[in-house]
Amino acid sequence: MFIVQDLMRKHRRVLLWIILILIVGPFVLWGGSFGVGSGGDNTLTGDGIIVGTGESVVTADEFRDAMYQERARMAQFGQEPTFEELLANGTALRVLESLVSSQLVIQQAHAQGMDFNQEYLTERMKELQNFRNEKGEFDGRMWNAAIEQGGVNWNALFTHVREQVGQQLYVERLMASARVLESDLKKQFEEENTKYSLRYVKVQPKVEPTEEQIQKTYNDNPSAFSLPEKRQADFVAVSVEAPKPALADELVQRARAGEDFAELAKQNSLGDTKDNGGDIGWVVEGFTLPEHQRPLFSMKPDEISEPVKGPAGYYIYKVDEERTSEISGQRDVKAREIVLRATLDPEELKARHEKASQLAAKAKETGDLAAAAAEFGLQVQHSGEFSVNSLTIENIPADDARVFRATLAPVALNEMSDVVTAPANLYVAKVTSLVPSELQPLDAVREDVIQRTISEIRRSPEYASQVDQLTKDIQAKVQSVEQIPTEFPDLGAAIEVLSDFSMKDFRFGAGPPWDPRAVIAAVGDKEPGVMAGPVQDFLGETYFVEVVSRTPPDEKAWAEEWPEAQKTLRQMNENMLRQARLDDRLREMREQSPYPVDQEAFMQALGMNNPAETPAEGAEETTPAEAPETAPEAAVAVPEAAPVAETVPAASEASAPAEVPETAPETTPAVEPAPTAPEASLPTDAAAPAPAETTPADATAPAADAAPAAQ
């Protein structure tokens, strides 16, 4: 179809998320207004109306599409819930509530008379990605090509854009009064940068399993105590590694020549630490340390590393400080990083995948891996012996070992694998040796069986009740962690010490896997030696803790770190307040406008009272994004779930008349009145936008001689 019609039908999500970028309320996950087609017919085509009171209408189609979007979002995290499960855990009702919230926002924006002229809306449309080149710049050729297409309903298009901009401004006004006190920011900075020395005791009663329990664990879990199958394989590898970016060596030279490493990171790094100048904090050496970070411990302060290959590309490191850990006695380093992506040309990557696929097909057809490899100019290599538990495999790169062993685990002796897609290579392999799994005698694995038995007992409700009772007894009897081993000798508790503990620099592995905020909240303002808790870690283990000493941030930290931290904390806290104000207002609107739900339509949309609509077992479900191109253009389209952002982008100058000052006053002003429309509203018959002026590079692009007639 036509470009603009495709924009409205296929890329409606882009339109919504660019225009509604400031709306981070719960309804944004499934919200938005009804779709418009080229014919301007806004008829709803659902097979029922779930909510229909006043102007708030949610159709079964709209609700079902939103549910598919939510389920697709959860699938990204390995969850595959059914609609029945989403109903049982409350997700279905939250989705419906979000759709209603979206409709209420539309009503409020209309009621407050927010309107915009065609010229303003045209400029907003030019912000769409559909009219931007690879560099993100506006491309007049793409714009003109859209205008030149006939059959576009410009009235419907401008009505839709106007409605979305109105919603944005209404929501922005709701959130604009969020302010954060300077005193609160300073308190938060101090809390996050105060270093603690702590004493703690784990409340973990001893478990001594009986012989019957040990034997039962062994009998019930034979695979856990068996020697795994061991394989060897012949393989052919097709590399998909990208070359090191030329920028990597350049940045190393510039950093070693004296340029500020933090600025180089801000300007060039593609890692999550970019905005913090590449700061990755204190790094602790241990068995969990990623391989690409190990060079840090051969570096001295102010040294710059060579580019190091890692999972995200190439890493360049600088060590800022070093210290000796009071816990382990080892050397820790505080470092910065620059992360550079390394990618193959897409056509080259495609060619290598095709080569591997052809190799696999040839090898399976002939049964001769060596002959197939020779035909493609490749050589057969031989792996060492490996199992599903092998961390390394001879002749296989470390980055590829996990995928290689897992993919070949089900391959039988003398069978050829399909293409194995690993980070560094594509493999075609043939299993040449297979040693079957073998159950080990109980005496040979007794210690492992005992530990598994103890773990199972500790996960039991009976053990949880025992810990709960012991926790209450400790609270009632002692006032200091130091008294616990004496007063409760059967616990066998050991007092542990954790130094340099803080919210900002906390790293797992340097103490229990607990939430540092929960620990600091528990100790509060308690004096050293006064017991606090209980505190639970992420594994459900229980602790009592007390402060040995507190060290607040010094003058250097306030002088060097506070100015930048102040900006970050202000943005984060203002975003949280803005979100809370929006949530409160949406809740208030829903309470003031009760919406009756048609239970039959609601359940039917979930496929629970009409078995015929439930896909057959194993059938592939079609999500809204997979709808055929010939779907009716008046069908309701629901935007896909937006990712949860750490921060909310600031409004553009055009879209946020009430700009939030950088330094907010320490009082919360009243909500400002709704902004008025820039000019008169759009005429009944809207003309197409004017063609864009093209740059000299665009001289060959066709320009519209005249705007197409309004439809």
ChimeraX attribute file (.defattr): number of C-alpha atoms within 10 A of each C-alpha:
attribute: neighborCount
match mode: 1-to-1
recipient: residues
	/A:1	11
	/A:2	16
	/A:3	19
	/A:4	23
	/A:5	22
	/A:6	14
	/A:7	18
	/A:8	22
	/A:9	23
	/A:10	15
	/A:11	16
	/A:12	19
	/A:13	19
	/A:14	17
	/A:15	22
	/A:16	23
	/A:17	19
	/A:18	15
	/A:19	23
	/A:20	22
	/A:21	16
	/A:22	22
	/A:23	24
	/A:24	21
	/A:25	20
	/A:26	20
	/A:27	23
	/A:28	22
	/A:29	23
	/A:30	27
	/A:31	27
	/A:32	27
	/A:33	19
	/A:34	18
	/A:35	22
	/A:36	25
	/A:37	21
	/A:38	21
	/A:39	15
	/A:40	18
	/A:41	13
	/A:42	15
	/A:43	14
	/A:44	18
	/A:45	15
	/A:46	17
	/A:47	13
	/A:48	19
	/A:49	22
	/A:50	26
	/A:51	23
	/A:52	16
	/A:53	14
	/A:54	9
	/A:55	11
	/A:56	18
	/A:57	19
	/A:58	25
	/A:59	22
	/A:60	23
	/A:61	22
	/A:62	28
	/A:63	26
	/A:64	24
	/A:65	23
	/A:66	27
	/A:67	23
	/A:68	18
	/A:69	22
	/A:70	19
	/A:71	20
	/A:72	18
	/A:73	17
	/A:74	13
	/A:75	12
	/A:76	9
	/A:77	8
	/A:78	9
	/A:79	11
	/A:80	13
	/A:81	13
	/A:82	11
	/A:83	19
	/A:84	13
	/A:85	12
	/A:86	18
	/A:87	15
	/A:88	11
	/A:89	10
	/A:90	10
	/A:91	16
	/A:92	22
	/A:93	14
	/A:94	15
	/A:95	23
	/A:96	23
	/A:97	20
	/A:98	23
	/A:99	28
	/A:100	24
	/A:101	26
	/A:102	23
	/A:103	20
	/A:104	20
	/A:105	24
	/A:106	21
	/A:107	15
	/A:108	16
	/A:109	21
	/A:110	15
	/A:111	9
	/A:112	14
	/A:113	13
	/A:114	21
	/A:115	22
	/A:116	22
	/A:117	16
	/A:118	23
	/A:119	14
	/A:120	14
	/A:121	19
	/A:122	16
	/A:123	12
	/A:124	18
	/A:125	20
	/A:126	16
	/A:127	16
	/A:128	19
	/A:129	17
	/A:130	19
	/A:131	19
	/A:132	17
	/A:133	13
	/A:134	8
	/A:135	7
	/A:136	11
	/A:137	11
	/A:138	19
	/A:139	21
	/A:140	23
	/A:141	24
	/A:142	17
	/A:143	24
	/A:144	21
	/A:145	18
	/A:146	22
	/A:147	24
	/A:148	20
	/A:149	16
	/A:150	15
	/A:151	16
	/A:152	24
	/A:153	22
	/A:154	24
	/A:155	22
	/A:156	21
	/A:157	23
	/A:158	21
	/A:159	18
	/A:160	18
	/A:161	20
	/A:162	24
	/A:163	18
	/A:164	22
	/A:165	21
	/A:166	26
	/A:167	27
	/A:168	24
	/A:169	25
	/A:170	23
	/A:171	25
	/A:172	23
	/A:173	21
	/A:174	21
	/A:175	23
	/A:176	23
	/A:177	21
	/A:178	21
	/A:179	23
	/A:180	22
	/A:181	16
	/A:182	15
	/A:183	10
	/A:184	14
	/A:185	19
	/A:186	16
	/A:187	10
	/A:188	14
	/A:189	21
	/A:190	18
	/A:191	18
	/A:192	18
	/A:193	20
	/A:194	19
	/A:195	21
	/A:196	20
	/A:197	17
	/A:198	21
	/A:199	22
	/A:200	25
	/A:201	20
	/A:202	20
	/A:203	22
	/A:204	19
	/A:205	15
	/A:206	12
	/A:207	13
	/A:208	11
	/A:209	13
	/A:210	11
	/A:211	10
	/A:212	9
	/A:213	16
	/A:214	19
	/A:215	15
	/A:216	13
	/A:217	18
	/A:218	22
	/A:219	12
	/A:220	9
	/A:221	12
	/A:222	12
	/A:223	14
	/A:224	16
	/A:225	19
	/A:226	14
	/A:227	14
	/A:228	17
	/A:229	15
	/A:230	19
	/A:231	23
	/A:232	23
	/A:233	23
	/A:234	20
	/A:235	24
	/A:236	25
	/A:237	20
	/A:238	19
	/A:239	16
	/A:240	19
	/A:241	15
	/A:242	14
	/A:243	11
	/A:244	17
	/A:245	15
	/A:246	9
	/A:247	11
	/A:248	21
	/A:249	14
	/A:250	11
	/A:251	21
	/A:252	21
	/A:253	14
	/A:254	13
	/A:255	21
	/A:256	16
	/A:257	9
	/A:258	8
	/A:259	13
	/A:260	12
	/A:261	25
	/A:262	21
	/A:263	16
	/A:264	19
	/A:265	25
	/A:266	17
	/A:267	13
	/A:268	16
	/A:269	22
	/A:270	17
	/A:271	18
	/A:272	12
	/A:273	18
	/A:274	22
	/A:275	15
	/A:276	16
	/A:277	19
	/A:278	26
	/A:279	22
	/A:280	16
	/A:281	17
	/A:282	19
	/A:283	19
	/A:284	20
	/A:285	18
	/A:286	11
	/A:287	8
	/A:288	9
	/A:289	11
	/A:290	11
	/A:291	14
	/A:292	15
	/A:293	17
	/A:294	14
	/A:295	12
	/A:296	22
	/A:297	15
	/A:298	8
	/A:299	16
	/A:300	14
	/A:301	14
	/A:302	15
	/A:303	15
	/A:304	22
	/A:305	19
	/A:306	17
	/A:307	21
	/A:308	18
	/A:309	17
	/A:310	16
	/A:311	13
	/A:312	12
	/A:313	20
	/A:314	21
	/A:315	23
	/A:316	26
	/A:317	26
	/A:318	27
	/A:319	21
	/A:320	17
	/A:321	14
	/A:322	17
	/A:323	12
	/A:324	11
	/A:325	15
	/A:326	12
	/A:327	13
	/A:328	11
	/A:329	9
	/A:330	13
	/A:331	14
	/A:332	18
	/A:333	24
	/A:334	18
	/A:335	20
	/A:336	25
	/A:337	26
	/A:338	29
	/A:339	25
	/A:340	23
	/A:341	17
	/A:342	17
	/A:343	14
	/A:344	12
	/A:345	10
	/A:346	9
	/A:347	9
	/A:348	11
	/A:349	16
	/A:350	12
	/A:351	12
	/A:352	17
	/A:353	19
	/A:354	12
	/A:355	15
	/A:356	25
	/A:357	18
	/A:358	15
	/A:359	26
	/A:360	24
	/A:361	18
	/A:362	17
	/A:363	22
	/A:364	18
	/A:365	12
	/A:366	10
	/A:367	16
	/A:368	13
	/A:369	24
	/A:370	16
	/A:371	17
	/A:372	23
	/A:373	21
	/A:374	12
	/A:375	12
	/A:376	12
	/A:377	8
	/A:378	15
	/A:379	16
	/A:380	16
	/A:381	14
	/A:382	16
	/A:383	17
	/A:384	14
	/A:385	16
	/A:386	23
	/A:387	21
	/A:388	18
	/A:389	12
	/A:390	13
	/A:391	11
	/A:392	18
	/A:393	19
	/A:394	13
	/A:395	12
	/A:396	20
	/A:397	15
	/A:398	14
	/A:399	16
	/A:400	19
	/A:401	20
	/A:402	19
	/A:403	15
	/A:404	22
	/A:405	23
	/A:406	15
	/A:407	16
	/A:408	23
	/A:409	16
	/A:410	9
	/A:411	17
	/A:412	15
	/A:413	15
	/A:414	15
	/A:415	15
	/A:416	25
	/A:417	21
	/A:418	20
	/A:419	21
	/A:420	22
	/A:421	18
	/A:422	18
	/A:423	17
	/A:424	18
	/A:425	22
	/A:426	24
	/A:427	24
	/A:428	27
	/A:429	29
	/A:430	26
	/A:431	20
	/A:432	17
	/A:433	15
	/A:434	18
	/A:435	14
	/A:436	10
	/A:437	13
	/A:438	13
	/A:439	13
	/A:440	15
	/A:441	11
	/A:442	15
	/A:443	8
	/A:444	10
	/A:445	15
	/A:446	16
	/A:447	12
	/A:448	14
	/A:449	22
	/A:450	20
	/A:451	14
	/A:452	17
	/A:453	21
	/A:454	18
	/A:455	12
	/A:456	12
	/A:457	17
	/A:458	19
	/A:459	11
	/A:460	10
	/A:461	10
	/A:462	11
	/A:463	16
	/A:464	16
	/A:465	11
	/A:466	13
	/A:467	18
	/A:468	13
	/A:469	11
	/A:470	17
	/A:471	18
	/A:472	11
	/A:473	12
	/A:474	19
	/A:475	16
	/A:476	9
	/A:477	12
	/A:478	16
	/A:479	15
	/A:480	19
	/A:481	24
	/A:482	19
	/A:483	14
	/A:484	22
	/A:485	15
	/A:486	13
	/A:487	12
	/A:488	15
	/A:489	9
	/A:490	10
	/A:491	16
	/A:492	15
	/A:493	18
	/A:494	14
	/A:495	16
	/A:496	14
	/A:497	17
	/A:498	17
	/A:499	17
	/A:500	18
	/A:501	20
	/A:502	21
	/A:503	18
	/A:504	15
	/A:505	16
	/A:506	19
	/A:507	18
	/A:508	12
	/A:509	12
	/A:510	16
	/A:511	15
	/A:512	18
	/A:513	16
	/A:514	20
	/A:515	15
	/A:516	19
	/A:517	14
	/A:518	15
	/A:519	23
	/A:520	21
	/A:521	13
	/A:522	18
	/A:523	20
	/A:524	12
	/A:525	10
	/A:526	12
	/A:527	13
	/A:528	16
	/A:529	17
	/A:530	17
	/A:531	23
	/A:532	23
	/A:533	18
	/A:534	19
	/A:535	20
	/A:536	19
	/A:537	15
	/A:538	10
	/A:539	9
	/A:540	12
	/A:541	18
	/A:542	19
	/A:543	21
	/A:544	25
	/A:545	27
	/A:546	29
	/A:547	24
	/A:548	16
	/A:549	15
	/A:550	16
	/A:551	13
	/A:552	14
	/A:553	17
	/A:554	11
	/A:555	10
	/A:556	9
	/A:557	14
	/A:558	15
	/A:559	10
	/A:560	10
	/A:561	14
	/A:562	19
	/A:563	11
	/A:564	11
	/A:565	16
	/A:566	16
	/A:567	13
	/A:568	15
	/A:569	18
	/A:570	20
	/A:571	20
	/A:572	16
	/A:573	18
	/A:574	22
	/A:575	22
	/A:576	16
	/A:577	18
	/A:578	25
	/A:579	20
	/A:580	15
	/A:581	19
	/A:582	22
	/A:583	19
	/A:584	14
	/A:585	17
	/A:586	24
	/A:587	14
	/A:588	11
	/A:589	16
	/A:590	15
	/A:591	10
	/A:592	9
	/A:593	14
	/A:594	9
	/A:595	17
	/A:596	10
	/A:597	15
	/A:598	14
	/A:599	11
	/A:600	13
	/A:601	18
	/A:602	23
	/A:603	17
	/A:604	20
	/A:605	26
	/A:606	21
	/A:607	17
	/A:608	15
	/A:609	14
	/A:610	11
	/A:611	10
	/A:612	9
	/A:613	12
	/A:614	14
	/A:615	12
	/A:616	10
	/A:617	6
	/A:618	6
	/A:619	8
	/A:620	8
	/A:621	11
	/A:622	12
	/A:623	15
	/A:624	19
	/A:625	14
	/A:626	8
	/A:627	11
	/A:628	9
	/A:629	11
	/A:630	7
	/A:631	9
	/A:632	12
	/A:633	20
	/A:634	19
	/A:635	20
	/A:636	27
	/A:637	25
	/A:638	27
	/A:639	24
	/A:640	24
	/A:641	19
	/A:642	16
	/A:643	9
	/A:644	9
	/A:645	8
	/A:646	10
	/A:647	15
	/A:648	18
	/A:649	12
	/A:650	14
	/A:651	18
	/A:652	10
	/A:653	9
	/A:654	10
	/A:655	18
	/A:656	18
	/A:657	15
	/A:658	17
	/A:659	14
	/A:660	14
	/A:661	8
	/A:662	9
	/A:663	12
	/A:664	16
	/A:665	12
	/A:666	12
	/A:667	11
	/A:668	12
	/A:669	11
	/A:670	8
	/A:671	12
	/A:672	11
	/A:673	9
	/A:674	17
	/A:675	17
	/A:676	12
	/A:677	14
	/A:678	13
	/A:679	12
	/A:680	10
	/A:681	13
	/A:682	18
	/A:683	10
	/A:684	8
	/A:685	12
	/A:686	18
	/A:687	18
	/A:688	23
	/A:689	20
	/A:690	17
	/A:691	20
	/A:692	17
	/A:693	14
	/A:694	18
	/A:695	12
	/A:696	8
	/A:697	8
	/A:698	13
	/A:699	12
	/A:700	10
	/A:701	15
	/A:702	15
	/A:703	20
	/A:704	16
	/A:705	9
	/A:706	12
	/A:707	15
	/A:708	18
	/A:709	14
	/A:710	15
	/A:711	17
